[in-house]
Amino acid sequence: MERAARCEWGGGDKVSRVDRKTCQPLEAGINFGLTKGRHDREMIKAIFFALSACLGTTACTFPSTGYYGVPSVEREVEGSRFSIRVRDDVAEVIRTSPEFPARYPVIAARAQKAVHLETGCSPEWVTGDPAMLWVGLSCDGAAPPKRPRRGIITWQDFG
């Protein structure tokens, strides 16, 4: 191991990666740069960060399990953009616009307005969080569905 650390190449420049037996420089592409060097770990972290940033931004309008295959409609209300999917008498609303602070009562009221404008039905309740909400609809005077038994933050009537 000491021999590899003392290997020099060319005009006295130290080579970062050498074969321990032959003291010859290793090619950078042999192992695709995935060795245990400090720079390689930093590169792997940078690649992971870039991939997670890309996946994080592309998954923001991905529907929940019950809404796969339901086409979404984009709607903007008072500066908030929403992706709306309606199945039966419950609408799933995903906020796609960045807002700070994202206050639940304000976002919920805008989501209810967006669903009402899109479906023409009366929103009776809303549950979820400022990023993803579910809205119960009462269409043509029918009774609204029961609220889901998820972790409910709050609800409000459309008024």
Number of C-alpha atoms within 10 A of each C-alpha: 7 7 13 18 14 11 20 17 13 7 6 8 9 14 17 12 17 19 13 15 9 10 17 15 17 14 12 11 8 8 9 9 15 14 12 8 12 8 12 14 14 11 14 13 12 12 12 12 12 12 11 12 11 11 11 10 10 10 9 15 17 12 20 10 7 9 15 10 9 12 12 18 13 15 19 16 16 9 10 17 19 26 24 25 21 21 11 8 16 21 22 25 31 25 25 18 14 11 13 6 7 12 11 18 14 11 22 29 17 20 32 28 20 24 28 16 13 14 14 14 17 23 27 20 22 28 23 20 20 20 19 21 20 23 27 26 27 18 14 9 9 11 12 17 15 10 16 12 7 8 9 12 11 13 16 14 12 14 9
